Amino acid sequence: MKRRVALILGGTGITGRALAAHLTSQPDWEVVSVSRRGEGDQNGVRYLSADLTDPDSCRGILPQVPDVTQVFYTALLNAPTFLQQCPPNAAMFRQAIDALADAPKLEHVCLVQG
């Protein structure tokens, strides 16, 4: 069975934690969670710290997970209104994906929210 490596951006939020719980219950997944704090308590999940609002911090992700095959974007920067939420969330997504674009084994990117 082919081993898949999931990188969950925003992995300590509600959606990211639920996704990590599901994937770690599957035998063929390695799960890496990225959040600003880089800490968590789910068994079978490796935690990394990165600030998705900072392009340099985003560029530091790939060297730590060079064999990533799937990216799940579950990060969300909340704001008082939807219109205020859009620009920073679009920038975070773009910076994260730009930083991961050269991942040699990357097969799929899933935008869950943001």
Secondary structure in CASP SS format (residue, H / E / C, confidence):
PFRMAT SS
TARGET T0000
AUTHOR 0000-0000-0000
METHOD secondary structure of the structure
MODEL  1
M C 1.00
K C 1.00
R C 1.00
R E 1.00
V E 1.00
A E 1.00
L E 1.00
I E 1.00
L E 1.00
G C 1.00
G C 1.00
T C 1.00
G C 1.00
I H 1.00
T H 1.00
G H 1.00
R H 1.00
A H 1.00
L H 1.00
A H 1.00
A H 1.00
H H 1.00
L H 1.00
T H 1.00
S C 1.00
Q C 1.00
P C 1.00
D C 1.00
W E 1.00
E E 1.00
V E 1.00
V E 1.00
S E 1.00
V E 1.00
S E 1.00
R C 1.00
R C 1.00
G C 1.00
E C 1.00
G C 1.00
D C 1.00
Q C 1.00
N C 1.00
G C 1.00
V E 1.00
R E 1.00
Y E 1.00
L E 1.00
S E 1.00
A C 1.00
D C 1.00
L C 1.00
T C 1.00
D C 1.00
P H 1.00
D H 1.00
S H 1.00
C H 1.00
R H 1.00
G C 1.00
I C 1.00
L H 1.00
P H 1.00
Q H 1.00
V C 1.00
P C 1.00
D C 1.00
V C 1.00
T C 1.00
Q E 1.00
V E 1.00
F E 1.00
Y E 1.00
T C 1.00
A C 1.00
L C 1.00
L C 1.00
N C 1.00
A C 1.00
P C 1.00
T C 1.00
F H 1.00
L H 1.00
Q H 1.00
Q H 1.00
C H 1.00
P H 1.00
P H 1.00
N H 1.00
A H 1.00
A H 1.00
M H 1.00
F H 1.00
R H 1.00
Q H 1.00
A H 1.00
I H 1.00
D H 1.00
A H 1.00
L H 1.00
A C 1.00
D C 1.00
A C 1.00
P C 1.00
K C 1.00
L C 1.00
E C 1.00
H E 1.00
V E 1.00
C E 1.00
L E 1.00
V C 1.00
Q C 1.00
G C 1.00
END
